[in-house]
């Protein structure tokens, strides 16, 4: 209880300071993300979320994904990097306005994949189902008839059992890489 109230008190204090200074929490959070990526190795979103929490910013995975996209932070083999090349990641700045690929979204949100007849079920972190389904819909895989997303589960409907096996295999390969 103490940890929660202490974090909540810090967040309330930050909100008050932000209002006084005329800056938004989102602006402060973006600055904190830039600083973290530029000054330390951040290899995945969960690590970044934990580092932000230590600074008083409680964010969901979905909010953090949006922030990373808005800040144009890219991920390379060495971790995250800012668009200007600063940061400990080896990613290069690439101008890309398109949505993330299925592989990128599965890397961030996917947990496990299982086939059932002509359907594939993808379990994700809480709040991760919508981005996974949206990336599948956007890439328009020919084997996929459609997707339905809940909060942490995506149902992928395929043409038949053979196509479902192909989709399951592709997604498992992405998760295991």
VENVENWO-V958963 format. One record per helix or strand of 2 or more residues. SS is the DSSP state (a for helix, b for strand). FROM is the first residue (numbers start at 0). LEN is the number of residues. Records with the same first field share a line. If there is no record, write none. Layout:
SS->FROM-LEN ; FROM-LEN
This chain:
a->1-20 ; 24-15 ; 44-10 ; 60-10 ; 101-8 ; 128-11 ; 160-16
b->73-3 ; 78-3 ; 109-7 ; 118-6 ; 143-6 ; 152-6
